[in-house]
Amino acid sequence: MTFRVEVAADIAACVATVPIQEETWSGDVIVPPQLLLAIAHNGGFVALGYAEGDDRPAGFVAGFLGIHDHHFRHHSHMLAVRPEYRHTGLAVRLKEAQRDHCLDQGIETIGWTMDPLEARNARFNFAKLGTLTRTYHRDFYGAMPDKLNEGLPSDRIYIEWPIATDRADARLRGRDEVPTLEGAEREGVPYLLRADADRPMPGDPAAGESHLLLGIPCDFQDLKRRDRSLALEWRLAVRRALEPAFARGYAAVEFLRDASGERGAYLLFRQPPPGQRDAQPGGAGAEPLREVGGSSILMGAQLP
């Protein structure tokens, strides 16, 4: 399938994002096209993807300039693709265009928030792009009325994408093989949290483990429709696991799946103290687990 990406430059292009926003989230959380136009004309980025033979936009991405730790950073606020064009590579094309825009501005990190229980989004962000996270926000947006978020606390992890790296290049081009969940399990990486049937089951890893696994449901939206109380149980279990892990210096640097695609888990790596980081192999957000010849090698990972 062939796509083209067009950068929004006028109000008509920004208005064209509204039906996709409504289809993805509902009409309750629409970003007004006038605001998107202002973002596009003031250093931000709004772009639409089109499939060959379809005049309607198939997806869009939007983000704006911000400051994080005294450095300019691009915040990617929205990315949406119409259902019929998901899993086609369009979302990667849109993120690649956003990355090119930011690199031209001299910006080396793109950030955004993500629901940590959405396995499909986690796979895209970590495996396809090469992101990481080390920050957890409780109920970040407050009560949200849209169809994806209503009824639960809007907890979020803050995603960091170091874009000026070989890792980002390799992931975007599919040249960097992602480790498997089976490989991490064979290596003996312990679970901080795992799924016992549909229920969250806390693990009891030894203190000081360099790597941990944190499992989540494979389809949180389906689980939420079936059992809202169980969805809340998962929300609170992940919160109780990730908040202290991040406080102890861990970062999630991969999202691993098994061969069936029915199980998924974040791979957490514990950063050494700042004075010891130069001795660790790997670059920013470097891959911490790689399978080689049927066996796996745990490696260090330096975070920016």
Residue pairs with C-beta under 8 A, 6 or more apart in sequence:
1 51
1 52
1 85
1 88
1 89
1 90
2 51
2 52
3 49
3 50
3 51
3 52
3 58
3 88
3 89
3 90
3 93
4 49
4 50
4 52
5 47
5 48
5 49
5 50
5 93
5 94
5 97
6 13
6 47
6 48
6 49
6 50
7 40
7 45
7 46
7 47
7 97
7 101
8 14
8 17
8 36
8 37
8 40
8 46
8 47
8 48
8 60
9 40
10 37
11 33
11 34
11 37
13 46
13 48
14 33
14 34
14 36
14 37
14 40
14 46
15 33
16 48
16 56
16 57
16 60
17 31
17 33
17 36
17 46
17 48
17 57
17 60
17 62
17 78
17 80
18 30
18 33
19 56
20 57
20 59
20 60
20 80
20 81
20 82
21 29
21 30
21 31
21 78
21 80
22 30
23 80
23 82
23 83
24 80
24 148
25 80
25 146
25 147
25 148
25 149
26 145
26 146
26 147
28 145
28 146
29 144
29 145
29 146
31 62
31 77
31 78
36 46
36 62
37 46
39 45
39 46
39 62
39 63
39 64
40 46
42 64
42 65
43 64
43 65
43 105
44 62
44 63
44 64
44 65
44 74
45 61
45 62
45 63
45 64
45 74
45 97
45 98
45 101
45 102
46 60
46 61
46 62
47 60
47 61
47 62
47 94
47 97
47 98
48 57
48 59
48 60
49 57
49 58
49 59
49 60
49 81
49 85
49 90
49 93
49 94
50 56
50 57
50 58
51 58
51 85
51 88
51 90
56 82
58 81
58 82
58 84
58 85
58 90
59 79
59 80
59 81
59 82
59 85
59 90
59 91
59 94
60 78
60 79
60 80
60 94
61 76
61 78
61 79
61 94
61 95
61 97
61 98
62 76
62 77
62 78
62 79
63 74
63 75
63 76
63 77
63 78
63 98
63 110
63 112
64 74
64 75
64 77
65 72
65 73
65 74
65 75
65 107
66 72
66 73
66 74
66 75
66 111
67 73
68 109
68 111
71 109
72 105
72 106
72 107
73 107
73 109
73 110
73 111
74 98
74 101
74 102
74 105
74 107
74 109
74 110
74 111
75 110
75 111
75 112
76 95
76 98
76 110
76 111
76 112
77 112
79 91
79 94
79 95
79 112
81 88
81 90
81 91
81 94
91 124
91 128
92 128
92 129
92 172
95 129
95 172
96 172
98 110
99 110
99 161
99 163
99 168
99 172
102 108
102 110
102 163
103 163
103 164
107 163
108 162
108 163
108 164
109 160
109 161
109 162
109 163
109 304
110 160
110 161
110 163
111 158
111 159
111 160
111 161
112 158
112 159
112 161
113 137
113 140
113 156
113 157
113 158
113 159
114 121
114 122
114 125
114 133
114 156
114 157
114 159
115 121
115 149
115 154
115 155
115 156
115 157
115 220
116 122
116 133
116 136
116 155
116 156
116 157
116 216
116 238
116 242
116 266
117 216
117 217
117 220
117 234
117 235
117 238
118 220
118 221
119 216
119 217
119 218
119 219
119 220
119 255
119 264
120 219
122 216
122 255
122 264
122 266
123 255
123 257
123 264
125 131
125 159
125 161
125 255
126 132
126 252
126 253
126 254
126 255
126 266
127 171
127 178
127 254
127 255
128 171
128 172
129 161
129 168
129 171
129 172
130 161
130 162
130 165
130 167
130 168
130 170
130 171
130 172
130 176
130 285
131 159
131 160
131 161
131 285
132 159
132 160
132 162
132 251
132 252
132 253
132 285
132 303
133 157
133 158
133 159
133 160
133 251
133 252
134 158
134 160
134 246
134 250
134 251
134 252
134 303
135 157
135 158
135 246
136 155
136 156
136 157
136 158
136 239
136 242
136 243
136 246
137 155
137 156
137 157
137 158
138 153
138 155
138 239
138 243
139 153
139 154
139 155
140 154
140 155
140 156
141 149
141 154
141 156
142 154
143 150
143 154
144 150
144 154
148 221
151 224
151 228
152 224
152 228
152 231
152 232
152 235
153 232
153 235
155 235
155 238
155 239
157 242
157 252
160 285
160 304
161 168
162 168
162 284
162 285
162 304
165 283
165 284
165 285
166 283
167 176
167 283
167 284
167 285
167 286
167 287
169 175
170 176
176 287
177 290
177 291
178 254
178 256
179 254
179 256
179 267
179 287
179 289
179 290
179 291
179 296
180 256
180 257
180 258
180 259
180 291
181 213
181 256
181 257
181 258
181 263
181 264
181 265
182 258
182 259
183 256
183 289
183 291
183 296
184 211
184 213
184 256
184 265
184 267
184 289
184 296
185 213
186 295
186 296
187 211
187 289
187 296
187 298
189 209
189 211
189 212
189 213
189 267
189 289
189 298
190 203
190 205
190 206
190 209
190 212
190 213
191 203
191 205
191 212
191 213
191 214
191 215
191 265
192 202
192 203
192 205
192 212
192 213
192 214
192 241
192 245
192 268
193 200
193 201
193 202
193 203
193 214
193 215
193 237
193 238
193 241
194 200
194 201
194 203
194 213
194 215
194 265
195 201
195 215
195 216
195 217
195 263
198 217
198 223
198 227
198 230
199 230
199 233
200 233
200 234
200 237
200 238
202 237
202 240
202 241
205 212
208 270
209 270
210 269
210 270
210 298
211 267
211 268
211 269
211 270
211 288
211 289
211 298
212 245
212 250
212 267
212 268
212 270
213 256
213 265
213 266
213 267
213 268
214 238
214 241
214 242
214 245
214 252
214 265
214 266
214 268
215 263
215 264
215 265
216 234
216 238
216 264
216 265
216 266
217 223
217 234
218 261
218 262
218 263
218 264
220 231
220 234
223 230
223 231
223 234
224 231
242 252
245 268
248 270
249 270
249 271
250 268
250 269
250 270
250 271
251 268
251 269
251 271
251 301
251 303
252 266
252 267
252 268
253 267
253 268
253 269
253 285
253 286
253 287
253 288
253 301
253 303
254 266
254 267
254 287
254 288
254 289
255 264
255 265
255 266
255 267
256 264
256 265
256 266
256 267
256 289
257 263
257 264
258 264
267 288
267 289
269 288
269 300
269 301
271 277
271 301
271 302
271 303
272 279
272 280
272 300
277 302
280 300
280 301
280 302
281 299
281 300
282 288
282 299
282 300
282 301
282 302
283 302
284 302
284 303
284 304
285 301
285 302
285 303
285 304
286 299
286 300
286 301
286 302
287 299
287 301
288 298
288 299
288 300
288 301
289 296
289 297
289 298
289 299
290 296
290 297
290 299
